[in-house]
Amino acid sequence: MTHPVSDSSAASDATQPDLQASRVAKHYGAFRAVDDLSFEVARGSFFSILGPSGCGKTTLLRMIAGFLEADAGQIHIGGKAMNGVPPNKRPVNMVFQHLALFPMMSVGENVGYGLARRGVAKDEIQRRVGDMLERVSLPGAQNKRVDQLSGGQKQRVAIARSLVLEPTLLLLDEPLGALDLKLREHMKIELKALQAAFGTTFVYITHDQSEALVLSDHVAVMNHGRFEQVGTPQQLYYEPQTPFVAGFVGANNRIAGRATEVHGSTVTLTSAQGLVIPARAIGQIAKGDAVEAFVRPEVARLARQASVLKDAGLPHFSARVESLLFDGANSAVLLREAQSHTEFRIALPQTGEFADLTVGETVAFGFDAQRAVCFAASTTANEHVFS
Amino acid sequence: MLMLLLAPALLWLLGLIVLPHVELGILSMRARVAPRVYEPSLAQFRTFFEEPLYWHTFMRTALMSLAATAITLLLAFPIAWTIAKLVRGQSKAMLFILCLIPFWVSETVRTLGWMILLRESGVLPAFLVWLGVTPAPVELLYHDATILVGLVYTSMLFMVIPLISALESLDDSLIEAAYDLGGNGWSILRQIVIPHAAPGIVAGCIVVFMLTLGNYLTPTLLGGKSSQWFTEQIYTQFITRFNWEQGAAFGFLLLALSTAIVWAGLKLSGQKFGEVMQKT
């Protein structure tokens, strides 16, 4: 299945995509690490590949970089076929997970390593290294040793080292994994700014969906060697095409059951425990099919009285508060629906009206059926009830 | 309390190392003027500098030890690289044991093994005659090359072990990053692998050099009369000539030479002794 991703800007018809993969596959015996993938990445865009551990994203990245040879299919970078081209001859550079800065060289020597390998003159190397270090906000750091740098500074040196070679494609292998939360948040903003400033095409792999959503122009959700969905972060979040994407991207409540009624695109699901909820169907669903519905925590509304929800025309349910999860703006409340005892995770607004909510209280909650999605049931190994 | 715990080590150090050295030092600085009459003098050291045989042998020993160290390094590096980086699991243990097996027997037996292989009536000359390379069995013992072969064989393990530990600590991603940035095998070896492994290389070289310089058995057995190894000179002075004063002087000269060369080696390679010794 091809997932073409084209930049919507005017230049895209004339410019070739920087990365084109067609039917790329990698097998280890019977295990298909990468299963017949085809996709394109437009010039100058930030493309993320998001997936759980073991889905094959690192294998795919290493094939693009040249460290692994694909068993089938073609990879074209900047329009040129890359079959049999070793990594030191490809117009691709990679930022490794643990950065792989050379400890036996200074920062300046690290950044200038690629240029020195190309035979660039020494003063030209110095000039370009100085420029690049200024652009990543590390002016004058040429003579520092690598172990004198902080985590964020090392990140920037690793990126500088790759970008100074002006590659067609920059690959990033979960670069923010080893950083603490505050630094990670800061680096996300920096990475986005760097990509915009340099205009290089970035291909970023991660298992952290927050990074993928914040940073990217387009995201591909990968599972078991295949792309489940490719789209903008908003498309993935609001219009998931498969249950895996609905469950993996953002938090979601998953309810399994049968489609007892189907009216156009609205499905009424009845769970085994007797919970009846409406949802919007994605794909073809017939009456009586086994289905699963997903309701996002922030889509549901809490109310002290069910009448508030009734007046708003929303389907409503009564539930008992099981647990309060305070996390600042991400606060949530775990509810157990009164009749079916289904557990729901609902976002807790911090506006003050629910500040005195206690465990054991009975509240009402409701949601717009159009904002809940429903799929025909499939068996995927990585299903989460809450994600 | 601390003194009590240190006592055995201090006793050993003092009694078996310091005191004998002091005694030998005193011995080396006296000369025999009449039967049982000695007076302090530097005559022993003067003899060394005046008699060409002695310092010729001295230099030869130093140069051949350096050559043996270099050859051992060149042979051990690919072996250590293979064991550290290229094989996993079972094969790794197997290869390492292959390096270890020669040391299950004593040095004497190992050296005698080489003699059986290389002497005129031995295995290798007979094989060469069978192949048709030589018309009659050739004496392969008692050449300089034979000494080098014996020394390198004996020293392999001492070079391989520090190299393996130094190379294992090299992260594979550093090598991949270097390839990714445009490096080739040779430049990566020169700029990344060797600087990273430098403490291990120097540690191995120091150990191997000291062992070969002070080796008595292998050069004497494999080199015969023409081995001209300095330890043999020391032996001759002590045992054959009963000239302990001369022998002691030679011993200290060898110690000084060894120290000087190791110091020069450390300076040249820019390593610090303490760091290097941690790698052994």
Interface residues (C-beta under 8 A of the other chain):
Chain A: A65 G66 F67 P86 P87 N88 V92 N93 M94 F96 Q97 H98 A100 F102 P103 M104 M105 Y113 G114 R117 R118 R161 S162 L165
Chain B: D171 S173 L174 E176 A177 A178 Y179 D180 L181 G182 G183 N184 S187 Q191 I192 P195 H196
